[in-house]
Amino acid sequence: MDDTDQQLIALLKQDGRASITTLAGQLGVSRMTVQTRLDRMRRDGTIRRFTIELGQVGLDDLIHAVMMVEVKGAQTASVVRQLRRMPEIVDLHTTNGVWDLVARIETVSLPDFDRVLRQVREVSGVTGSETSLLLDRARG
């Protein structure tokens, strides 16, 4: 990844809906250069998806949780690949200690939340998990 790729990613973080033409103008490169780089970064997994960021009103309507996941042996990479495919997992981190992974989950309803928990537990290589619902953001 070079400086142009990093600048392109930074621009997309600011406005994921920016047009290829706008991005090319901001970067000082051709539209074809931007399109080629985007295609490559999507193919190699650098960019997984284009999404939106909800304001607080939208966030309050979602079910938020943190799930700690235990992985069997050397299967972490495989488990991570499978979990990244789940759109409800909005953040996924490797960690040390008792748990191998920490996932932040957002769903639109409790039935969806239950479905996601079951799907994670069914992933080959997952040997245990513990989930906590996030009730309210500590402000201050």
KOLLOPA-76417 format. One record per residue: residue number from 1; x, y, z of N, C-alpha, C in turn. Coordinates in Angstrom, 3 decimals. Layout:
BEGIN
seq=NUM; n_u=X; n_v=Y; n_w=Z; ca_u=X; ca_v=Y; ca_w=Z; c_u=X; c_v=Y; c_w=Z
...
END
This chain:
BEGIN
seq=1; n_u=0.849; n_v=-1.172; n_w=0.000; ca_u=0.000; ca_v=0.000; ca_w=0.000; c_u=0.897; c_v=1.239; c_w=0.000
seq=2; n_u=0.661; n_v=2.124; n_w=-0.955; ca_u=1.478; ca_v=3.330; ca_w=-1.041; c_u=0.699; c_v=4.549; c_w=-0.529
seq=3; n_u=1.312; n_v=5.728; n_w=-0.649; ca_u=0.689; ca_v=6.957; ca_w=-0.143; c_u=-0.647; c_v=7.247; c_w=-0.821
seq=4; n_u=-0.737; n_v=6.988; n_w=-2.120; ca_u=-1.991; ca_v=7.248; ca_w=-2.836; c_u=-3.106; c_v=6.352; c_w=-2.312
seq=5; n_u=-2.803; n_v=5.087; n_w=-2.065; ca_u=-3.803; ca_v=4.180; ca_w=-1.483; c_u=-4.254; c_v=4.697; c_w=-0.120
seq=6; n_u=-3.308; n_v=5.113; n_w=0.698; ca_u=-3.648; ca_v=5.607; ca_w=2.037; c_u=-4.494; c_v=6.872; c_w=1.962
seq=7; n_u=-4.176; n_v=7.772; n_w=1.023; ca_u=-4.975; ca_v=8.985; ca_w=0.844; c_u=-6.377; c_v=8.640; c_w=0.350
seq=8; n_u=-6.467; n_v=7.681; n_w=-0.560; ca_u=-7.761; ca_v=7.246; ca_w=-1.077; c_u=-8.622; c_v=6.682; c_w=0.050
seq=9; n_u=-8.047; n_v=5.864; n_w=0.891; ca_u=-8.779; ca_v=5.304; ca_w=2.032; c_u=-9.231; c_v=6.414; c_w=2.973
seq=10; n_u=-8.356; n_v=7.382; n_w=3.231; ca_u=-8.722; ca_v=8.497; ca_w=4.113; c_u=-9.907; c_v=9.277; c_w=3.535
seq=11; n_u=-9.898; n_v=9.517; n_w=2.230; ca_u=-11.014; ca_v=10.227; ca_w=1.594; c_u=-12.303; c_v=9.418; c_w=1.690
seq=12; n_u=-12.215; n_v=8.115; n_w=1.493; ca_u=-13.406; ca_v=7.267; ca_w=1.580; c_u=-13.937; c_v=7.189; c_w=3.003
seq=13; n_u=-13.060; n_v=7.264; n_w=3.993; ca_u=-13.519; ca_v=7.281; ca_w=5.385; c_u=-14.326; c_v=8.542; c_w=5.662
seq=14; n_u=-13.954; n_v=9.649; n_w=5.018; ca_u=-14.684; ca_v=10.900; ca_w=5.192; c_u=-16.009; c_v=10.877; c_w=4.446
seq=15; n_u=-16.014; n_v=10.279; n_w=3.250; ca_u=-17.226; ca_v=10.227; ca_w=2.430; c_u=-17.196; c_v=8.972; c_w=1.574
seq=16; n_u=-17.796; n_v=7.916; n_w=2.088; ca_u=-17.824; ca_v=6.639; ca_w=1.381; c_u=-18.631; c_v=6.663; c_w=0.096
seq=17; n_u=-19.396; n_v=7.736; n_w=-0.130; ca_u=-20.207; ca_v=7.851; ca_w=-1.345; c_u=-19.570; c_v=8.753; c_w=-2.388
seq=18; n_u=-18.357; n_v=9.223; n_w=-2.135; ca_u=-17.683; ca_v=10.106; ca_w=-3.092; c_u=-17.538; c_v=9.394; c_w=-4.433
seq=19; n_u=-17.754; n_v=10.134; n_w=-5.512; ca_u=-17.657; ca_v=9.543; ca_w=-6.850; c_u=-16.191; c_v=9.320; c_w=-7.231
seq=20; n_u=-15.995; n_v=8.448; n_w=-8.194; ca_u=-14.652; ca_v=8.175; ca_w=-8.714; c_u=-14.043; c_v=9.474; c_w=-9.243
seq=21; n_u=-14.850; n_v=10.280; n_w=-9.927; ca_u=-14.373; ca_v=11.547; ca_w=-10.479; c_u=-13.914; c_v=12.492; c_w=-9.371
seq=22; n_u=-14.710; n_v=12.600; n_w=-8.315; ca_u=-14.349; ca_v=13.463; ca_w=-7.187; c_u=-13.064; c_v=12.981; c_w=-6.529
seq=23; n_u=-12.975; n_v=11.681; n_w=-6.284; ca_u=-11.775; ca_v=11.117; ca_w=-5.654; c_u=-10.539; c_v=11.357; c_w=-6.520
seq=24; n_u=-10.681; n_v=11.147; n_w=-7.824; ca_u=-9.555; ca_v=11.357; ca_w=-8.740; c_u=-9.092; c_v=12.808; c_w=-8.691
seq=25; n_u=-10.041; n_v=13.743; n_w=-8.676; ca_u=-9.689; ca_v=15.159; ca_w=-8.606; c_u=-8.971; c_v=15.510; c_w=-7.316
seq=26; n_u=-9.449; n_v=14.963; n_w=-6.205; ca_u=-8.823; ca_v=15.256; ca_w=-4.915; c_u=-7.423; c_v=14.659; c_w=-4.813
seq=27; n_u=-7.219; n_v=13.530; n_w=-5.469; ca_u=-5.915; ca_v=12.865; ca_w=-5.422; c_u=-4.961; c_v=13.347; c_w=-6.512
seq=28; n_u=-5.515; n_v=14.000; n_w=-7.548; ca_u=-4.687; ca_v=14.438; ca_w=-8.663; c_u=-4.254; c_v=13.301; c_w=-9.562
seq=29; n_u=-5.132; n_v=12.291; n_w=-9.709; ca_u=-4.858; ca_v=11.143; ca_w=-10.581; c_u=-6.056; c_v=10.926; c_w=-11.495
seq=30; n_u=-5.931; n_v=10.016; n_w=-12.440; ca_u=-7.029; ca_v=9.742; ca_w=-13.367; c_u=-8.124; c_v=8.911; c_w=-12.700
seq=31; n_u=-9.321; n_v=8.952; n_w=-13.293; ca_u=-10.428; ca_v=8.125; ca_w=-12.800; c_u=-10.064; c_v=6.646; c_w=-12.889
seq=32; n_u=-9.384; n_v=6.256; n_w=-13.964; ca_u=-8.985; ca_v=4.856; ca_w=-14.143; c_u=-8.042; c_v=4.418; c_w=-13.023
seq=33; n_u=-7.145; n_v=5.304; n_w=-12.601; ca_u=-6.228; ca_v=4.983; ca_w=-11.500; c_u=-7.013; c_v=4.712; c_w=-10.222
seq=34; n_u=-7.983; n_v=5.573; n_w=-9.927; ca_u=-8.802; ca_v=5.385; ca_w=-8.726; c_u=-9.578; c_v=4.076; c_w=-8.824
seq=35; n_u=-10.221; n_v=3.817; n_w=-9.976; ca_u=-11.015; ca_v=2.602; ca_w=-10.146; c_u=-10.152; c_v=1.354; c_w=-10.002
seq=36; n_u=-8.974; n_v=1.367; n_w=-10.604; ca_u=-8.065; ca_v=0.219; ca_w=-10.527; c_u=-7.638; c_v=-0.042; c_w=-9.085
seq=37; n_u=-7.318; n_v=1.023; n_w=-8.360; ca_u=-6.895; ca_v=0.875; ca_w=-6.965; c_u=-8.044; c_v=0.370; c_w=-6.092
seq=38; n_u=-9.242; n_v=0.913; n_w=-6.303; ca_u=-10.395; ca_v=0.435; ca_w=-5.534; c_u=-10.668; c_v=-1.039; c_w=-5.810
seq=39; n_u=-10.630; n_v=-1.419; n_w=-7.077; ca_u=-10.852; ca_v=-2.828; ca_w=-7.436; c_u=-9.826; c_v=-3.730; c_w=-6.755
seq=40; n_u=-8.552; n_v=-3.322; n_w=-6.781; ca_u=-7.495; ca_v=-4.121; ca_w=-6.156; c_u=-7.702; c_v=-4.229; c_w=-4.649
seq=41; n_u=-8.028; n_v=-3.107; n_w=-4.006; ca_u=-8.193; ca_v=-3.131; ca_w=-2.546; c_u=-9.427; c_v=-3.923; c_w=-2.130
seq=42; n_u=-10.451; n_v=-3.959; n_w=-2.958; ca_u=-11.612; ca_v=-4.801; ca_w=-2.644; c_u=-11.252; c_v=-6.271; c_w=-2.830
seq=43; n_u=-10.520; n_v=-6.564; n_w=-3.891; ca_u=-10.127; ca_v=-7.946; ca_w=-4.180; c_u=-9.210; c_v=-8.510; c_w=-3.097
seq=44; n_u=-8.248; n_v=-7.693; n_w=-2.626; ca_u=-7.288; ca_v=-8.216; ca_w=-1.642; c_u=-7.769; c_v=-8.078; c_w=-0.197
seq=45; n_u=-8.972; n_v=-7.537; n_w=-0.006; ca_u=-9.545; ca_v=-7.462; ca_w=1.330; c_u=-9.182; c_v=-6.214; c_w=2.113
seq=46; n_u=-8.398; n_v=-5.314; n_w=1.517; ca_u=-8.079; ca_v=-4.063; ca_w=2.205; c_u=-9.362; c_v=-3.286; c_w=2.484
seq=47; n_u=-10.240; n_v=-3.227; n_w=1.492; ca_u=-11.570; ca_v=-2.627; ca_w=1.666; c_u=-12.569; c_v=-3.771; c_w=1.610
seq=48; n_u=-13.256; n_v=-3.995; n_w=2.727; ca_u=-14.219; ca_v=-5.095; ca_w=2.787; c_u=-15.601; c_v=-4.667; c_w=2.331
seq=49; n_u=-15.986; n_v=-3.446; n_w=2.697; ca_u=-17.324; ca_v=-2.988; ca_w=2.342; c_u=-17.394; c_v=-1.477; c_w=2.485
seq=50; n_u=-18.382; n_v=-0.909; n_w=1.832; ca_u=-18.686; ca_v=0.502; ca_w=1.968; c_u=-19.945; c_v=0.573; c_w=2.815
seq=51; n_u=-19.948; n_v=1.423; n_w=3.815; ca_u=-21.056; ca_v=1.426; ca_w=4.759; c_u=-21.382; c_v=2.849; c_w=5.187
seq=52; n_u=-22.312; n_v=2.975; n_w=6.086; ca_u=-22.682; ca_v=4.279; ca_w=6.617; c_u=-22.412; c_v=4.307; c_w=8.112
seq=53; n_u=-22.307; n_v=5.487; n_w=8.663; ca_u=-22.164; ca_v=5.655; ca_w=10.103; c_u=-23.426; c_v=6.345; c_w=10.595
seq=54; n_u=-24.151; n_v=5.687; n_w=11.478; ca_u=-25.398; ca_v=6.234; ca_w=11.985; c_u=-25.141; c_v=7.284; c_w=13.048
seq=55; n_u=-26.009; n_v=8.283; n_w=13.087; ca_u=-25.984; ca_v=9.247; ca_w=14.172; c_u=-26.529; c_v=8.601; c_w=15.430
seq=56; n_u=-26.499; n_v=9.317; n_w=16.523; ca_u=-26.914; ca_v=8.757; ca_w=17.809; c_u=-28.351; c_v=8.252; c_w=17.774
seq=57; n_u=-29.247; n_v=8.942; n_w=17.051; ca_u=-30.641; ca_v=8.497; ca_w=16.996; c_u=-30.718; c_v=7.093; c_w=16.417
seq=58; n_u=-30.030; n_v=6.845; n_w=15.312; ca_u=-30.026; ca_v=5.520; ca_w=14.716; c_u=-29.343; c_v=4.490; c_w=15.587
seq=59; n_u=-28.272; n_v=4.893; n_w=16.257; ca_u=-27.537; ca_v=3.965; ca_w=17.118; c_u=-28.368; c_v=3.510; c_w=18.305
seq=60; n_u=-29.199; n_v=4.406; n_w=18.837; ca_u=-30.020; ca_v=4.051; ca_w=19.995; c_u=-31.018; c_v=2.946; c_w=19.678
seq=61; n_u=-31.365; n_v=2.783; n_w=18.413; ca_u=-32.344; ca_v=1.778; ca_w=18.019; c_u=-31.732; c_v=0.393; c_w=17.825
seq=62; n_u=-30.424; n_v=0.286; n_w=17.848; ca_u=-29.758; ca_v=-0.988; ca_w=17.610; c_u=-29.478; c_v=-1.721; c_w=18.917
seq=63; n_u=-29.314; n_v=-3.038; n_w=18.804; ca_u=-28.849; ca_v=-3.871; ca_w=19.911; c_u=-27.327; c_v=-3.918; c_w=19.792
seq=64; n_u=-26.622; n_v=-3.509; n_w=20.848; ca_u=-25.159; ca_v=-3.480; ca_w=20.854; c_u=-24.647; c_v=-4.514; c_w=21.852
seq=65; n_u=-23.574; n_v=-5.205; n_w=21.479; ca_u=-22.992; ca_v=-6.195; ca_w=22.384; c_u=-21.509; c_v=-6.361; c_w=22.098
seq=66; n_u=-20.824; n_v=-6.906; n_w=23.088; ca_u=-19.428; ca_v=-7.302; ca_w=22.933; c_u=-19.368; c_v=-8.799; c_w=23.208
seq=67; n_u=-18.729; n_v=-9.529; n_w=22.303; ca_u=-18.614; ca_v=-10.980; ca_w=22.445; c_u=-17.142; c_v=-11.359; c_w=22.498
seq=68; n_u=-16.764; n_v=-12.057; n_w=23.559; ca_u=-15.426; ca_v=-12.607; ca_w=23.664; c_u=-15.482; c_v=-14.036; c_w=23.127
seq=69; n_u=-14.504; n_v=-14.398; n_w=22.315; ca_u=-14.540; ca_v=-15.681; ca_w=21.617; c_u=-13.252; c_v=-16.450; c_w=21.890
seq=70; n_u=-13.410; n_v=-17.729; n_w=22.231; ca_u=-12.275; ca_v=-18.639; ca_w=22.400; c_u=-12.155; c_v=-19.480; c_w=21.132
seq=71; n_u=-10.916; n_v=-19.618; n_w=20.638; ca_u=-10.666; ca_v=-20.329; ca_w=19.387; c_u=-9.769; c_v=-21.527; c_w=19.658
seq=72; n_u=-10.063; n_v=-22.641; n_w=19.006; ca_u=-9.285; ca_v=-23.873; ca_w=19.166; c_u=-7.953; c_v=-23.771; c_w=18.424
seq=73; n_u=-6.874; n_v=-24.033; n_w=19.154; ca_u=-5.541; ca_v=-24.151; ca_w=18.555; c_u=-5.172; c_v=-23.028; c_w=17.616
seq=74; n_u=-4.687; n_v=-23.408; n_w=16.447; ca_u=-4.177; ca_v=-22.447; ca_w=15.468; c_u=-5.227; c_v=-22.097; c_w=14.420
seq=75; n_u=-6.491; n_v=-22.051; n_w=14.815; ca_u=-7.559; ca_v=-21.788; ca_w=13.850; c_u=-8.016; c_v=-20.331; c_w=13.834
seq=76; n_u=-7.271; n_v=-19.450; n_w=14.480; ca_u=-7.692; ca_v=-18.050; ca_w=14.585; c_u=-7.906; c_v=-17.414; c_w=13.217
seq=77; n_u=-6.974; n_v=-17.583; n_w=12.299; ca_u=-7.095; ca_v=-16.948; ca_w=10.978; c_u=-8.357; c_v=-17.411; c_w=10.261
seq=78; n_u=-8.653; n_v=-18.692; n_w=10.334; ca_u=-9.855; ca_v=-19.230; ca_w=9.698; c_u=-11.120; c_v=-18.671; c_w=10.342
seq=79; n_u=-11.139; n_v=-18.618; n_w=11.663; ca_u=-12.304; ca_v=-18.080; ca_w=12.377; c_u=-12.490; c_v=-16.604; c_w=12.035
seq=80; n_u=-11.405; n_v=-15.847; n_w=12.018; ca_u=-11.492; ca_v=-14.420; ca_w=11.684; c_u=-12.078; c_v=-14.239; c_w=10.290
seq=81; n_u=-11.631; n_v=-15.024; n_w=9.312; ca_u=-12.172; ca_v=-14.920; ca_w=7.949; c_u=-13.677; c_v=-15.153; c_w=7.935
seq=82; n_u=-14.129; n_v=-16.153; n_w=8.681; ca_u=-15.560; ca_v=-16.465; ca_w=8.704; c_u=-16.364; c_v=-15.375; c_w=9.411
seq=83; n_u=-15.834; n_v=-14.857; n_w=10.510; ca_u=-16.559; ca_v=-13.825; ca_w=11.257; c_u=-16.614; c_v=-12.508; c_w=10.494
seq=84; n_u=-15.583; n_v=-12.202; n_w=9.730; ca_u=-15.576; ca_v=-10.958; ca_w=8.945; c_u=-16.679; c_v=-10.936; c_w=7.896
seq=85; n_u=-17.181; n_v=-12.080; n_w=7.523; ca_u=-18.264; ca_v=-12.150; ca_w=6.530; c_u=-19.620; c_v=-11.778; c_w=7.118
seq=86; n_u=-19.685; n_v=-11.677; n_w=8.427; ca_u=-20.956; ca_v=-11.388; ca_w=9.098; c_u=-21.103; c_v=-9.877; c_w=9.259
seq=87; n_u=-22.057; n_v=-9.259; n_w=8.560; ca_u=-22.177; ca_v=-7.799; ca_w=8.609; c_u=-22.526; c_v=-7.250; c_w=9.985
seq=88; n_u=-23.108; n_v=-8.058; n_w=10.844; ca_u=-23.471; ca_v=-7.596; ca_w=12.186; c_u=-22.257; c_v=-7.441; c_w=13.100
seq=89; n_u=-21.147; n_v=-8.069; n_w=12.729; ca_u=-19.905; ca_v=-7.900; ca_w=13.496; c_u=-19.206; c_v=-6.677; c_w=12.920
seq=90; n_u=-19.284; n_v=-5.572; n_w=13.660; ca_u=-18.789; ca_v=-4.291; ca_w=13.150; c_u=-17.332; c_v=-4.032; c_w=13.518
seq=91; n_u=-16.811; n_v=-4.713; n_w=14.515; ca_u=-15.399; ca_v=-4.645; ca_w=14.891; c_u=-14.968; c_v=-6.029; c_w=15.335
seq=92; n_u=-13.741; n_v=-6.402; n_w=14.988; ca_u=-13.216; ca_v=-7.703; ca_w=15.383; c_u=-11.732; c_v=-7.538; c_w=15.686
seq=93; n_u=-11.336; n_v=-7.964; n_w=16.886; ca_u=-9.957; ca_v=-7.784; ca_w=17.329; c_u=-9.408; c_v=-9.085; c_w=17.899
seq=94; n_u=-8.133; n_v=-9.361; n_w=17.618; ca_u=-7.444; ca_v=-10.426; ca_w=18.341; c_u=-6.989; c_v=-9.833; c_w=19.666
seq=95; n_u=-6.842; n_v=-10.685; n_w=20.664; ca_u=-6.469; ca_v=-10.196; ca_w=21.989; c_u=-5.650; c_v=-11.258; c_w=22.707
seq=96; n_u=-5.169; n_v=-10.909; n_w=23.878; ca_u=-4.461; ca_v=-11.890; ca_w=24.697; c_u=-5.290; c_v=-12.162; c_w=25.941
seq=97; n_u=-4.871; n_v=-13.129; n_w=26.718; ca_u=-5.619; ca_v=-13.470; ca_w=27.921; c_u=-6.489; c_v=-14.691; c_w=27.686
seq=98; n_u=-7.574; n_v=-14.764; n_w=28.426; ca_u=-8.470; ca_v=-15.924; ca_w=28.369; c_u=-9.110; c_v=-16.058; c_w=26.989
seq=99; n_u=-9.484; n_v=-14.934; n_w=26.385; ca_u=-10.196; ca_v=-14.947; ca_w=25.106; c_u=-9.239; c_v=-14.646; c_w=23.962
seq=100; n_u=-9.535; n_v=-15.204; n_w=22.787; ca_u=-8.687; ca_v=-15.013; ca_w=21.608; c_u=-9.147; c_v=-13.855; c_w=20.731
seq=101; n_u=-10.457; n_v=-13.626; n_w=20.703; ca_u=-11.035; ca_v=-12.573; ca_w=19.866; c_u=-12.063; c_v=-11.785; c_w=20.657
seq=102; n_u=-12.224; n_v=-10.522; n_w=20.287; ca_u=-13.304; ca_v=-9.695; ca_w=20.822; c_u=-14.053; c_v=-9.126; c_w=19.625
seq=103; n_u=-15.360; n_v=-9.352; n_w=19.594; ca_u=-16.204; ca_v=-8.868; ca_w=18.504; c_u=-17.236; c_v=-7.892; c_w=19.049
seq=104; n_u=-17.411; n_v=-6.778; n_w=18.341; ca_u=-18.498; ca_v=-5.861; ca_w=18.682; c_u=-19.615; c_v=-6.127; c_w=17.687
seq=105; n_u=-20.801; n_v=-6.356; n_w=18.218; ca_u=-21.953; ca_v=-6.770; ca_w=17.417; c_u=-23.020; c_v=-5.692; c_w=17.472
seq=106; n_u=-23.642; n_v=-5.416; n_w=16.324; ca_u=-24.801; ca_v=-4.528; ca_w=16.256; c_u=-25.876; c_v=-5.222; c_w=15.433
seq=107; n_u=-27.076; n_v=-5.321; n_w=16.007; ca_u=-28.209; ca_v=-5.894; ca_w=15.283; c_u=-29.419; c_v=-4.984; c_w=15.450
seq=108; n_u=-30.425; n_v=-5.214; n_w=14.611; ca_u=-31.618; ca_v=-4.365; ca_w=14.652; c_u=-32.681; c_v=-4.884; c_w=15.602
seq=109; n_u=-32.540; n_v=-6.131; n_w=16.064; ca_u=-33.563; ca_v=-6.698; ca_w=16.950; c_u=-32.961; c_v=-7.819; c_w=17.787
seq=110; n_u=-33.665; n_v=-8.196; n_w=18.838; ca_u=-33.204; ca_v=-9.321; ca_w=19.662; c_u=-33.212; c_v=-10.640; c_w=18.898
seq=111; n_u=-34.231; n_v=-10.925; n_w=18.063; ca_u=-34.150; ca_v=-12.158; ca_w=17.274; c_u=-32.918; c_v=-12.189; c_w=16.356
seq=112; n_u=-32.574; n_v=-11.052; n_w=15.752; ca_u=-31.356; ca_v=-10.996; ca_w=14.936; c_u=-30.117; c_v=-11.215; c_w=15.791
seq=113; n_u=-30.116; n_v=-10.635; n_w=16.971; ca_u=-29.001; ca_v=-10.795; ca_w=17.909; c_u=-28.820; c_v=-12.274; c_w=18.253
seq=114; n_u=-29.914; n_v=-12.950; n_w=18.570; ca_u=-29.865; ca_v=-14.373; ca_w=18.896; c_u=-29.327; c_v=-15.180; c_w=17.720
seq=115; n_u=-29.762; n_v=-14.844; n_w=16.509; ca_u=-29.298; ca_v=-15.533; ca_w=15.306; c_u=-27.786; c_v=-15.368; c_w=15.141
seq=116; n_u=-27.275; n_v=-14.150; n_w=15.343; ca_u=-25.840; ca_v=-13.897; ca_w=15.203; c_u=-25.047; c_v=-14.696; c_w=16.232
seq=117; n_u=-25.524; n_v=-14.728; n_w=17.478; ca_u=-24.830; ca_v=-15.512; ca_w=18.511; c_u=-24.739; c_v=-16.980; c_w=18.103
seq=118; n_u=-25.848; n_v=-17.521; n_w=17.609; ca_u=-25.840; ca_v=-18.927; ca_w=17.177; c_u=-24.871; c_v=-19.137; c_w=16.020
seq=119; n_u=-24.868; n_v=-18.213; n_w=15.058; ca_u=-23.968; ca_v=-18.346; ca_w=13.906; c_u=-22.502; c_v=-18.319; c_w=14.341
seq=120; n_u=-22.163; n_v=-17.432; n_w=15.255; ca_u=-20.773; ca_v=-17.365; ca_w=15.729; c_u=-20.397; c_v=-18.670; c_w=16.411
seq=121; n_u=-21.264; n_v=-19.177; n_w=17.254; ca_u=-20.962; ca_v=-20.410; ca_w=17.994; c_u=-20.850; c_v=-21.627; c_w=17.081
seq=122; n_u=-21.470; n_v=-21.556; n_w=15.894; ca_u=-21.410; ca_v=-22.663; ca_w=14.938; c_u=-20.179; c_v=-22.607; c_w=14.036
seq=123; n_u=-19.423; n_v=-21.525; n_w=14.098; ca_u=-18.228; ca_v=-21.395; ca_w=13.263; c_u=-17.210; c_v=-22.449; c_w=13.687
seq=124; n_u=-16.686; n_v=-23.178; n_w=12.707; ca_u=-15.687; ca_v=-24.202; ca_w=12.978; c_u=-14.452; c_v=-23.560; c_w=13.600
seq=125; n_u=-14.044; n_v=-24.069; n_w=14.759; ca_u=-12.888; ca_v=-23.540; ca_w=15.463; c_u=-13.249; c_v=-22.715; c_w=16.685
seq=126; n_u=-14.508; n_v=-22.280; n_w=16.790; ca_u=-14.953; ca_v=-21.543; ca_w=17.975; c_u=-15.273; c_v=-22.559; c_w=19.058
seq=127; n_u=-14.606; n_v=-22.443; n_w=20.211; ca_u=-14.816; ca_v=-23.409; ca_w=21.292; c_u=-15.560; c_v=-22.823; c_w=22.481
seq=128; n_u=-15.698; n_v=-21.514; n_w=22.522; ca_u=-16.425; ca_v=-20.894; ca_w=23.626; c_u=-16.627; c_v=-19.418; c_w=23.368
seq=129; n_u=-17.594; n_v=-18.852; n_w=24.091; ca_u=-17.832; ca_v=-17.416; ca_w=23.958; c_u=-18.541; c_v=-16.898; c_w=25.198
seq=130; n_u=-18.425; n_v=-15.604; n_w=25.383; ca_u=-19.157; ca_v=-14.912; ca_w=26.441; c_u=-19.578; c_v=-13.567; c_w=25.868
seq=131; n_u=-20.847; n_v=-13.237; n_w=26.026; ca_u=-21.386; ca_v=-12.032; ca_w=25.408; c_u=-22.011; c_v=-11.128; c_w=26.453
seq=132; n_u=-21.766; n_v=-9.834; n_w=26.310; ca_u=-22.379; ca_v=-8.837; ca_w=27.182; c_u=-23.107; c_v=-7.812; c_w=26.328
seq=133; n_u=-24.377; n_v=-7.572; n_w=26.649; ca_u=-25.124; ca_v=-6.504; ca_w=25.992; c_u=-24.626; c_v=-5.165; c_w=26.514
seq=134; n_u=-24.518; n_v=-4.201; n_w=25.633; ca_u=-24.139; ca_v=-2.846; ca_w=26.028; c_u=-25.435; c_v=-2.072; c_w=26.242
seq=135; n_u=-25.689; n_v=-1.675; n_w=27.472; ca_u=-26.971; ca_v=-1.078; ca_w=27.827; c_u=-27.016; c_v=0.424; c_w=27.590
seq=136; n_u=-25.985; n_v=1.140; n_w=28.010; ca_u=-25.974; ca_v=2.588; ca_w=27.864; c_u=-24.531; c_v=3.060; c_w=27.800
seq=137; n_u=-24.295; n_v=4.097; n_w=27.035; ca_u=-22.950; ca_v=4.656; ca_w=26.925; c_u=-22.667; c_v=5.503; c_w=28.157
seq=138; n_u=-21.565; n_v=5.219; n_w=28.835; ca_u=-21.167; ca_v=6.016; ca_w=30.001; c_u=-20.696; c_v=7.370; c_w=29.487
seq=139; n_u=-21.356; n_v=8.396; n_w=29.917; ca_u=-21.031; ca_v=9.741; ca_w=29.439; c_u=-20.319; c_v=10.499; c_w=30.546
seq=140; n_u=-19.541; n_v=11.465; n_w=30.132; ca_u=-18.917; ca_v=12.280; ca_w=31.164; c_u=-17.586; c_v=12.800; c_w=30.826
END
